[in-house]
Amino acid sequence: MKSVSGAQLAKVLEKHGWKLLRVKGSHHVYGKSGRIERISIPIHGNQPLKIGLLRHLLKVAELEEKDL
């Protein structure tokens, strides 16, 4: 799996219809109409997300690695 920062993942989510709901500290919380799930993305500069967290966020958003 390729290395992706939180900011890059946020852009991908926005392209797929997710909206930024709020920001608390360094965590950006996204939601999508018709879905009850919320996705919290830690954005720490250009630091890459850890692989397990990235996989989990993609699963919740129903995205695949090719969507990155």
Phi, psi and omega per residue, in radians:
M1 nan 2.388 -3.093
K2 -1.370 2.759 -3.097
S3 -1.395 2.241 -3.094
V4 -2.339 2.366 3.086
S5 -1.471 2.907 3.122
G6 -1.097 -0.671 3.135
A7 -1.136 -0.671 3.124
Q8 -1.170 -0.722 3.118
L9 -1.135 -0.653 3.117
A10 -1.070 -0.705 3.116
K11 -1.126 -0.700 3.127
V12 -1.123 -0.748 3.132
L13 -1.079 -0.749 -3.132
E14 -1.107 -0.606 3.084
K15 -1.144 -0.466 -3.116
H16 -1.736 0.349 2.995
G17 1.638 0.052 3.112
W18 -1.418 2.471 -3.115
K19 -1.999 2.480 3.077
L20 -1.265 2.095 -3.115
L21 -1.630 -0.784 -3.128
R22 -2.819 2.874 3.078
V23 -2.232 2.229 3.080
K24 -2.250 1.837 -3.071
G25 1.193 -2.163 -3.136
S26 -1.731 0.125 -3.110
H27 -1.806 2.183 3.102
H28 -1.795 2.214 -3.074
V29 -1.846 2.177 -3.097
Y30 -1.984 2.591 3.065
G31 -2.456 2.892 -3.133
K32 -2.389 2.393 -3.122
S33 -1.097 2.427 -3.107
G34 1.506 -0.041 -3.139
R35 -2.156 2.476 3.117
I36 -1.612 -0.249 -3.121
E37 -1.211 2.578 3.008
R38 -2.133 2.505 3.140
I39 -2.045 2.137 3.117
S40 -1.857 2.034 -3.092
I41 -1.914 2.123 3.044
P42 -1.345 2.174 3.134
I43 -2.013 1.835 -3.121
H44 -2.096 1.321 -3.117
G45 1.101 -2.309 3.133
N46 -1.827 0.334 3.123
Q47 -1.179 2.349 3.134
P48 -1.258 2.595 3.049
L49 -1.270 2.609 3.087
K50 -1.238 2.629 -3.004
I51 -1.022 -0.774 -3.126
G52 -1.099 -0.728 3.122
L53 -1.162 -0.751 3.131
L54 -1.061 -0.772 3.117
R55 -1.079 -0.746 -3.139
H56 -1.105 -0.805 -3.121
L57 -1.112 -0.692 3.105
L58 -1.138 -0.671 3.136
K59 -1.130 -0.780 3.139
V60 -1.119 -0.689 -3.129
A61 -1.388 -0.070 -3.092
E62 0.999 0.794 3.076
L63 -2.011 2.871 3.085
E64 -2.070 2.945 -3.121
E65 -1.058 -0.566 3.138
K66 -1.159 -0.348 3.117
D67 -1.295 -0.280 3.123
L68 -1.291 nan nan
